[in-house]
Amino acid sequence: MTLHTLIYGLAPQVPVIAGFFSLPLITSQLTELDYGISEIIITYTTAFSILSTFGLNIVLINSFYHSFYQYKWIWRQIYGFLNIWNIFFALFMTFVLYFIIPKEAESNKWTIIALNVLPIIFFGRASIIGSKYFHLMQKPLQIAVRTSFFGLLSVSLNVYFIYFLRMGYMGWFWTTFIVNTLTNISYWYPVNIKLNLTPIYNFKWKSIKKSLKVSLPLIPHIYSGYLLNASDKAVMHSLNVSTGNIGKYGVAYKIGGLCKGIGAAMGIALAPLMYEKYREKDDIGVRNMIFLAQIVILFLTFVSSIWMKEIFQVMIKNDVLSKVYPLAIIITMSYSYIPMYLAVINKLFYLEKTNVLWKITTFAGVTNVILNFTLIPIYGYKVAAYTTFVSLMLLGFSGFYFKHFKQVNKVRFYHLFWLFTIIILTLLSIYIVELKLSYKIFITLICSLITTCLLFFVYKKENNRKISFQSIYNKFFRK
């Protein structure tokens, strides 16, 4: 299990790292308008992407575990239903894209629409069925190889189209079209031929309605992720923020959001380890594990933030785009919330109290939208980075106050201390980023030493359980 989670966690990071190192090439050929056009279109396609499947992934999982000897029959019906539905969904996306594509991309409107819509229809939903099958059958390499290969192909094509062919924002859309189509093709053969999971188009509406009753209630929880991570660009677009400013914000978010990938990998790796501790009724062990993760991610986000100016100078070869590094600092530090969030949701997942999760995520997501609509007209597009920070802090820490979690939680996570630490480090990073290189090197070395000591301290506590966090907390914070 640990090996599997490691594979799932590391595979998506391969193309992310490669994409990061390709930035000097592609950003030298792009403007804030290129990024703005791309961000606007991706924001809306992401917003409606959940409607392409209606959240039926959960039904695929449930039927596999609860109806193992007939799950293929259920899957084939869902496969057929999705293939038919996606024709209508493609028409719907055509209508949406026609009206939201910025005027700066008017000359390429129909090409952009075709490149975004055709992969939805080509080869059906084979990638969804195939990836879920290999995941549930514990064959992670089938997914990891595809993720790494097509991720690296995406990076290579972006460099080819944008840097060598000078295609600007259109390079992204051609890359997305090619990679999405090839991904579906790679799953189509094993799903339809080897596994014989061919779609049933004469499906029973009774079965589909039953499946939708299970999946549709989960959409608010899934959609809240969009409200937190992508809705800010949609709000900017609706408030007539210029395409160029949306592009500048998008660049800051792309760089700052790299830590989101680290947090996601951390979540995949920690989940089975935490479940094992819960099974052993070792909640203190879970807390120590969360503390270790929190220390690591604080170190990574803080050190990345204080060097953000240099990162932008080296990686972003565009004078306008390289100046938005302060926004990237805020966004980077905002993802420090992830370990505390895992402490709440994994406990609720383990105890199957999933009906409360949507409250936590929706609360934070709606807050983000309201703050953006309220503050962007007053303070401009840059304030969206700060609303993101506030909203992600709510996501990470509000769960500790929900009664469902308080009823089942057996240990103290000192969440207010960690929240206070994140805020202080964020303020410090905004100041330190402008210091001389010698000072930053010294601070980085000090942070490395402190982090090493803290990790050793928590590791030692986990092994002998003699050191009390309660006494240390009381000594320093409850005088």
BADREN-664475 format. One record per residue (C-alpha): x, z, y; residue number from 0; residue in one letter. Coordinates in steps of 0.05 Angstrom, whole numbers, padded with zeros to 5 digits. Each point is the difference from the previous one (the first is absolute). Layout:
N
NODE;east;up;north;n;res
NODE;X;Z;Y;NUM;A
...
***
This chain:
479
NODE;east;up;north;n;res
NODE;00000;00000;00000;0;M
NODE;00056;00017;00049;1;T
NODE;00035;-00066;-00014;2;L
NODE;-00066;-00037;00012;3;H
NODE;-00012;00035;00067;4;T
NODE;00072;-00015;00020;5;L
NODE;-00010;-00074;-00016;6;I
NODE;-00066;-00002;00038;7;Y
NODE;00031;00037;00058;8;G
NODE;00064;-00040;00007;9;L
NODE;-00024;-00071;-00015;10;A
NODE;-00040;-00008;00065;11;P
NODE;00060;00025;00041;12;Q
NODE;00045;-00058;-00023;13;V
NODE;-00034;-00052;00044;14;P
NODE;-00009;00050;00056;15;V
NODE;00074;00012;00004;16;I
NODE;00015;-00074;-00005;17;A
NODE;-00051;-00014;00054;18;G
NODE;00032;00052;00045;19;F
NODE;00068;-00033;-00005;20;F
NODE;-00031;-00068;00014;21;S
NODE;-00025;00023;00068;22;L
NODE;00061;-00023;00041;23;P
NODE;-00012;-00071;-00024;24;L
NODE;-00075;-00006;00009;25;I
NODE;-00006;00041;00064;26;T
NODE;00050;-00046;00034;27;S
NODE;-00052;-00056;-00007;28;Q
NODE;-00063;00040;00016;29;L
NODE;-00034;00025;00063;30;T
NODE;-00049;00056;00014;31;E
NODE;-00055;-00054;-00001;32;L
NODE;00019;-00020;-00072;33;D
NODE;-00005;00073;-00022;34;Y
NODE;-00065;00009;00039;35;G
NODE;-00034;-00060;-00032;36;I
NODE;00022;00024;-00069;37;S
NODE;-00021;00072;00012;38;E
NODE;-00070;-00019;00025;39;I
NODE;-00015;-00044;-00060;40;I
NODE;00029;00048;-00052;41;I
NODE;-00039;00057;00031;42;T
NODE;-00067;-00034;-00010;43;Y
NODE;00016;-00028;-00069;44;T
NODE;00021;00070;-00021;45;T
NODE;-00063;00030;00029;46;A
NODE;-00045;-00043;-00044;47;F
NODE;00045;-00004;-00062;48;S
NODE;-00036;00058;-00033;49;I
NODE;-00063;-00043;-00002;50;L
NODE;00036;-00050;-00045;51;S
NODE;-00003;00049;-00058;52;T
NODE;-00053;00052;00022;53;F
NODE;00048;00053;-00026;54;G
NODE;-00014;-00020;-00072;55;L
NODE;00071;00020;-00021;56;N
NODE;-00027;00069;-00014;57;I
NODE;-00050;-00030;-00051;58;V
NODE;00057;-00037;-00035;59;L
NODE;00036;00067;-00008;60;I
NODE;-00060;00040;-00022;61;N
NODE;-00024;-00051;-00051;62;S
NODE;00071;-00004;-00029;63;F
NODE;00001;00075;-00013;64;Y
NODE;-00073;00013;-00016;65;H
NODE;-00018;-00064;-00038;66;S
NODE;00067;-00022;-00029;67;F
NODE;-00030;-00042;-00056;68;Y
NODE;-00045;-00041;00046;69;Q
NODE;00036;00003;00067;70;Y
NODE;00020;-00073;-00006;71;K
NODE;-00073;-00020;00000;72;W
NODE;-00011;00041;00064;73;I
NODE;00064;-00027;00032;74;W
NODE;-00019;-00073;-00015;75;R
NODE;-00068;00010;00034;76;Q
NODE;00033;00030;00062;77;I
NODE;00051;-00056;-00001;78;Y
NODE;-00056;-00052;00000;79;G
NODE;-00039;00036;00054;80;F
NODE;00061;00004;00045;81;L
NODE;00017;-00073;-00009;82;N
NODE;-00070;-00020;00023;83;I
NODE;-00003;00051;00055;84;W
NODE;00067;-00022;00028;85;N
NODE;-00027;-00069;00016;86;I
NODE;-00050;00034;00048;87;F
NODE;00054;00047;00024;88;F
NODE;00045;-00059;00016;89;A
NODE;-00056;-00030;00042;90;L
NODE;-00010;00066;00035;91;F
NODE;00075;00005;00016;92;M
NODE;-00001;-00071;00026;93;T
NODE;-00054;00020;00049;94;F
NODE;00038;00063;00022;95;V
NODE;00067;-00035;00008;96;L
NODE;-00032;-00056;00040;97;Y
NODE;-00020;00049;00055;98;F
NODE;00059;00049;00000;99;I
NODE;00060;-00047;-00002;100;I
NODE;00033;00008;00069;101;P
NODE;-00002;-00058;00049;102;K
NODE;00076;-00004;-00004;103;E
NODE;-00008;-00025;-00073;104;A
NODE;-00059;-00046;00014;105;E
NODE;00038;-00063;-00020;106;S
NODE;00013;00029;-00070;107;N
NODE;-00068;00033;-00010;108;K
NODE;-00025;-00040;-00060;109;W
NODE;00068;00002;-00034;110;T
NODE;00002;00076;00007;111;I
NODE;-00071;00006;-00027;112;I
NODE;00017;-00044;-00060;113;A
NODE;00064;00038;-00016;114;L
NODE;-00037;00066;00002;115;N
NODE;-00063;-00021;-00037;116;V
NODE;00024;-00046;-00056;117;L
NODE;00039;00054;-00039;118;P
NODE;-00064;00040;-00004;119;I
NODE;-00032;-00056;-00041;120;I
NODE;00060;-00028;-00038;121;F
NODE;00006;00028;-00071;122;F
NODE;-00053;00053;00013;123;G
NODE;00015;00074;-00001;124;R
NODE;00051;-00006;-00057;125;A
NODE;00051;00043;00037;126;S
NODE;-00048;00059;00004;127;I
NODE;-00019;-00003;-00073;128;I
NODE;00071;-00012;-00023;129;G
NODE;00034;00054;00041;130;S
NODE;-00052;00051;-00020;131;K
NODE;00007;-00017;-00074;132;Y
NODE;00076;00007;00001;133;F
NODE;-00005;00064;00039;134;H
NODE;-00049;00033;-00047;135;L
NODE;00037;-00025;-00062;136;M
NODE;00063;00033;00028;137;Q
NODE;00039;-00064;00008;138;K
NODE;00031;00012;00069;139;P
NODE;00053;-00054;-00005;140;L
NODE;-00053;-00054;-00001;141;Q
NODE;-00022;00023;00069;142;I
NODE;00068;00022;00027;143;A
NODE;00033;-00067;-00016;144;V
NODE;-00056;-00038;00035;145;R
NODE;00001;00048;00059;146;T
NODE;00075;-00006;00010;147;S
NODE;00004;-00075;-00013;148;F
NODE;-00058;-00021;00044;149;F
NODE;00021;00050;00053;150;G
NODE;00069;-00030;00003;151;L
NODE;-00030;-00070;-00001;152;L
NODE;-00042;00019;00059;153;S
NODE;00061;00023;00039;154;V
NODE;00038;-00063;-00018;155;S
NODE;-00057;-00046;00020;156;L
NODE;-00008;00037;00066;157;N
NODE;00073;-00011;00016;158;V
NODE;-00005;-00073;-00021;159;Y
NODE;-00063;-00017;00039;160;F
NODE;00015;00043;00062;161;I
NODE;00076;-00002;00007;162;Y
NODE;00018;-00068;-00029;163;F
NODE;-00063;-00041;00013;164;L
NODE;-00017;00036;00066;165;R
NODE;-00074;00004;-00018;166;M
NODE;-00014;00065;00038;167;G
NODE;-00061;00039;-00020;168;Y
NODE;-00023;-00056;-00046;169;M
NODE;00058;00017;-00046;170;G
NODE;-00034;00066;-00018;171;W
NODE;-00065;-00034;-00018;172;F
NODE;00032;-00054;-00043;173;W
NODE;00040;00055;-00036;174;T
NODE;-00062;00041;-00012;175;T
NODE;-00037;-00060;-00028;176;F
NODE;00056;-00019;-00048;177;I
NODE;00014;00070;-00024;178;V
NODE;-00074;00020;-00010;179;N
NODE;-00014;-00065;-00038;180;T
NODE;00061;00008;-00045;181;L
NODE;-00017;00073;-00013;182;T
NODE;-00069;-00019;-00024;183;N
NODE;00029;-00055;-00043;184;I
NODE;00050;00049;-00032;185;S
NODE;-00057;00044;-00023;186;Y
NODE;-00049;-00056;-00018;187;W
NODE;00035;-00022;-00064;188;Y
NODE;00009;00070;-00032;189;P
NODE;-00070;00022;00021;190;V
NODE;-00040;-00062;-00020;191;N
NODE;00042;-00027;-00058;192;I
NODE;00041;00056;-00033;193;K
NODE;-00050;00057;00011;194;L
NODE;-00062;-00044;-00003;195;N
NODE;-00029;00036;00060;196;L
NODE;-00038;-00061;00023;197;T
NODE;-00054;00009;00053;198;P
NODE;-00072;00005;-00022;199;I
NODE;-00042;-00035;00052;200;Y
NODE;-00066;00013;-00035;201;N
NODE;00010;00075;00012;202;F
NODE;-00054;00052;-00005;203;K
NODE;-00023;00021;00069;204;W
NODE;-00018;00068;-00028;205;K
NODE;00073;00012;-00018;206;S
NODE;00025;-00025;00068;207;I
NODE;-00050;00044;00038;208;K
NODE;00022;00060;-00042;209;K
NODE;00072;-00015;00016;210;S
NODE;-00014;-00008;00075;211;L
NODE;-00035;00067;00001;212;K
NODE;00065;00032;-00021;213;V
NODE;00047;-00041;00045;214;S
NODE;-00038;-00007;00065;215;L
NODE;00001;00075;00018;216;P
NODE;00076;-00002;-00003;217;L
NODE;00005;-00053;00055;218;I
NODE;-00002;00050;00058;219;P
NODE;00060;00036;-00030;220;H
NODE;00038;-00065;-00011;221;I
NODE;-00021;-00028;00068;222;Y
NODE;00025;00062;00036;223;S
NODE;00071;-00022;-00016;224;G
NODE;-00013;-00062;00042;225;Y
NODE;-00028;00042;00057;226;L
NODE;00065;00039;00001;227;L
NODE;00051;-00055;-00010;228;N
NODE;-00027;-00065;00027;229;A
NODE;-00062;00011;00044;230;S
NODE;00042;00013;00062;231;D
NODE;00017;-00075;00005;232;K
NODE;-00074;-00018;-00009;233;A
NODE;-00019;00049;00056;234;V
NODE;00054;-00030;00045;235;M
NODE;-00027;-00070;-00014;236;H
NODE;-00072;00021;00015;237;S
NODE;00024;00033;00065;238;L
NODE;00035;-00065;00021;239;N
NODE;00070;00027;-00005;240;V
NODE;00047;-00060;00006;241;S
NODE;00024;-00033;-00064;242;T
NODE;00072;00013;00022;243;G
NODE;-00011;00075;00007;244;N
NODE;-00034;00002;-00068;245;I
NODE;00061;-00035;-00027;246;G
NODE;00048;00051;00030;247;K
NODE;-00041;00057;-00029;248;Y
NODE;-00001;-00036;-00067;249;G
NODE;00076;-00004;-00002;250;V
NODE;00006;00074;00015;251;A
NODE;-00051;00015;-00054;252;Y
NODE;00036;-00044;-00052;253;K
NODE;00066;00037;00010;254;I
NODE;-00030;00069;00007;255;G
NODE;-00046;-00013;-00058;256;G
NODE;00058;-00009;-00048;257;L
NODE;-00003;00075;-00013;258;C
NODE;-00071;-00010;-00024;259;K
NODE;00029;-00038;-00060;260;G
NODE;00047;00058;-00014;261;I
NODE;-00058;00048;00002;262;G
NODE;-00041;-00044;-00046;263;A
NODE;00056;-00003;-00051;264;A
NODE;00007;00075;00006;265;M
NODE;-00074;00009;-00014;266;G
NODE;00003;-00043;-00062;267;I
NODE;00061;00037;-00026;268;A
NODE;-00027;00070;00015;269;L
NODE;-00071;-00007;-00026;270;A
NODE;00014;00005;-00076;271;P
NODE;00051;00056;00012;272;L
NODE;-00051;00039;00041;273;M
NODE;-00055;-00011;-00052;274;Y
NODE;00047;00027;-00053;275;E
NODE;00012;00063;00042;276;K
NODE;-00076;00008;00010;277;Y
NODE;-00011;-00006;-00074;278;R
NODE;00050;00057;-00009;279;E
NODE;-00036;00039;00055;280;K
NODE;00065;00001;00039;281;D
NODE;-00025;-00007;00072;282;D
NODE;00063;00031;00028;283;I
NODE;00041;-00054;-00034;284;G
NODE;-00045;-00052;00033;285;V
NODE;00011;00033;00068;286;R
NODE;00076;-00001;-00010;287;N
NODE;-00004;-00074;-00019;288;M
NODE;-00040;-00015;00063;289;I
NODE;00050;00039;00042;290;F
NODE;00058;-00041;-00029;291;L
NODE;-00038;-00064;00016;292;A
NODE;-00016;00024;00071;293;Q
NODE;00072;00017;00014;294;I
NODE;00024;-00068;-00025;295;V
NODE;-00051;-00041;00040;296;I
NODE;00013;00041;00063;297;L
NODE;00074;-00015;-00006;298;F
NODE;-00013;-00074;-00011;299;L
NODE;-00050;-00009;00056;300;T
NODE;00039;00042;00051;301;F
NODE;00068;-00032;-00013;302;V
NODE;-00033;-00070;00001;303;S
NODE;-00034;00017;00065;304;S
NODE;00062;00024;00037;305;I
NODE;00035;-00066;-00019;306;W
NODE;-00061;-00043;00015;307;M
NODE;00030;-00030;00063;308;K
NODE;00061;-00025;-00038;309;E
NODE;-00044;-00024;-00057;310;I
NODE;-00040;-00043;00048;311;F
NODE;00062;-00026;00035;312;Q
NODE;00031;-00022;-00066;313;V
NODE;-00062;-00024;-00038;314;M
NODE;-00046;-00028;00055;315;I
NODE;00034;-00060;00032;316;K
NODE;-00050;-00006;00057;317;N
NODE;00010;00033;00067;318;D
NODE;-00075;00015;00011;319;V
NODE;-00014;00025;-00070;320;L
NODE;00063;00043;-00005;321;S
NODE;-00026;00045;00057;322;K
NODE;-00059;00028;-00038;323;V
NODE;00041;00049;-00041;324;Y
NODE;-00031;00062;00032;325;P
NODE;-00067;-00019;-00032;326;L
NODE;00034;-00008;-00068;327;A
NODE;00026;00071;00006;328;I
NODE;-00070;00029;00007;329;I
NODE;-00026;-00042;-00057;330;I
NODE;00059;00018;-00045;331;T
NODE;-00008;00074;00012;332;M
NODE;-00075;-00004;-00012;333;S
NODE;00013;-00016;-00073;334;Y
NODE;00032;00068;-00010;335;S
NODE;-00070;00025;-00018;336;Y
NODE;00000;-00031;-00070;337;I
NODE;00025;00059;-00043;338;P
NODE;-00051;00048;00030;339;M
NODE;-00054;-00052;-00012;340;Y
NODE;00022;-00006;-00072;341;L
NODE;-00006;00076;-00008;342;A
NODE;-00074;-00005;00016;343;V
NODE;-00023;-00065;-00032;344;I
NODE;00037;00007;-00065;345;N
NODE;-00030;00069;-00012;346;K
NODE;-00070;-00028;00014;347;L
NODE;00014;-00061;-00044;348;F
NODE;00024;00044;-00057;349;Y
NODE;-00063;00042;00004;350;L
NODE;-00043;-00064;00007;351;E
NODE;-00028;00023;00067;352;K
NODE;00007;-00071;00028;353;T
NODE;-00067;00002;00036;354;N
NODE;00032;00037;00058;355;V
NODE;00059;-00046;00011;356;L
NODE;-00039;-00050;00042;357;W
NODE;-00015;00056;00050;358;K
NODE;00074;00013;00012;359;I
NODE;00020;-00073;00006;360;T
NODE;-00061;-00023;00039;361;T
NODE;00007;00058;00049;362;F
NODE;00071;-00021;00017;363;A
NODE;-00017;-00075;00001;364;G
NODE;-00060;00007;00046;365;V
NODE;00040;00045;00046;366;T
NODE;00053;-00054;00005;367;N
NODE;-00052;-00053;00020;368;V
NODE;-00034;00045;00051;369;I
NODE;00067;00020;00032;370;L
NODE;00022;-00073;00004;371;N
NODE;-00065;-00024;00032;372;F
NODE;00004;00058;00050;373;T
NODE;00074;00000;00018;374;L
NODE;00024;-00072;-00005;375;I
NODE;-00041;-00023;00060;376;P
NODE;00031;00057;00041;377;I
NODE;00072;00003;-00024;378;Y
NODE;00012;-00068;-00031;379;G
NODE;00019;-00024;-00070;380;Y
NODE;00058;00049;-00008;381;K
NODE;-00046;00059;-00006;382;V
NODE;-00022;-00026;-00069;383;A
NODE;00066;00026;-00029;384;A
NODE;-00018;00070;00024;385;Y
NODE;-00072;-00004;-00026;386;T
NODE;00029;-00022;-00067;387;T
NODE;00044;00062;00000;388;F
NODE;-00059;00046;00015;389;V
NODE;-00044;-00033;-00052;390;S
NODE;00052;00003;-00055;391;L
NODE;00013;00073;00015;392;M
NODE;-00075;00012;-00008;393;L
NODE;00002;-00038;-00066;394;L
NODE;00058;00041;-00025;395;G
NODE;-00021;00069;00021;396;F
NODE;-00076;00002;00009;397;S
NODE;-00010;00004;-00075;398;G
NODE;00027;00071;-00001;399;F
NODE;-00062;00021;00039;400;Y
NODE;-00051;-00033;-00046;401;F
NODE;-00036;00052;-00041;402;K
NODE;00006;-00041;-00064;403;H
NODE;00075;00005;00003;404;F
NODE;00002;00072;00024;405;K
NODE;-00042;00020;-00060;406;Q
NODE;00049;-00029;-00050;407;V
NODE;00067;00011;00036;408;N
NODE;00040;00058;-00027;409;K
NODE;00063;-00001;00043;410;V
NODE;00019;-00005;00073;411;R
NODE;00031;-00065;00024;412;F
NODE;00015;00026;00070;413;Y
NODE;-00030;-00064;00027;414;H
NODE;00000;00023;00072;415;L
NODE;00075;00012;-00003;416;F
NODE;00011;-00070;-00027;417;W
NODE;-00046;-00030;00052;418;L
NODE;00037;00037;00055;419;F
NODE;00066;-00025;-00029;420;T
NODE;-00023;-00073;00000;421;I
NODE;-00023;00004;00073;422;I
NODE;00065;00033;00023;423;I
NODE;00044;-00050;-00038;424;L
NODE;-00041;-00058;00030;425;T
NODE;00011;00026;00071;426;L
NODE;00074;00011;-00015;427;L
NODE;00008;-00070;-00029;428;S
NODE;-00029;-00032;00064;429;I
NODE;00054;00036;00040;430;Y
NODE;00058;-00008;-00049;431;I
NODE;-00010;-00075;-00009;432;V
NODE;00028;-00011;00070;433;E
NODE;00063;00041;-00010;434;L
NODE;00070;-00027;-00011;435;K
NODE;00020;-00023;-00069;436;L
NODE;00050;00058;-00009;437;S
NODE;-00056;00051;00011;438;Y
NODE;-00045;-00036;-00049;439;K
NODE;00053;-00001;-00053;440;I
NODE;00011;00074;00008;441;F
NODE;-00075;00015;-00003;442;I
NODE;-00007;-00043;-00062;443;T
NODE;00056;00038;-00035;444;L
NODE;-00032;00066;00019;445;I
NODE;-00068;-00023;-00025;446;C
NODE;00032;-00022;-00065;447;S
NODE;00032;00068;-00009;448;L
NODE;-00064;00038;00016;449;I
NODE;-00041;-00045;-00046;450;T
NODE;00049;00010;-00057;451;T
NODE;-00003;00076;00009;452;C
NODE;-00076;00000;00002;453;L
NODE;-00005;-00043;-00062;454;L
NODE;00047;00046;-00037;455;F
NODE;-00039;00061;00025;456;F
NODE;-00067;-00028;-00026;457;V
NODE;00032;-00024;-00064;458;Y
NODE;00029;00070;-00012;459;K
NODE;-00068;00031;00015;460;K
NODE;-00033;-00045;-00051;461;E
NODE;00051;00021;-00053;462;N
NODE;00000;00075;00010;463;N
NODE;-00062;00013;00043;464;R
NODE;00036;00060;00032;465;K
NODE;-00001;-00024;00072;466;I
NODE;-00066;00010;00036;467;S
NODE;-00023;-00052;00051;468;F
NODE;-00052;00050;00022;469;Q
NODE;00053;00050;00023;470;S
NODE;00040;-00053;00036;471;I
NODE;-00063;-00027;00034;472;Y
NODE;-00020;00070;00022;473;N
NODE;00070;00016;00024;474;K
NODE;00006;-00059;00046;475;F
NODE;-00071;-00018;00019;476;F
NODE;-00040;00065;-00003;477;R
NODE;00040;00050;00038;478;K
***
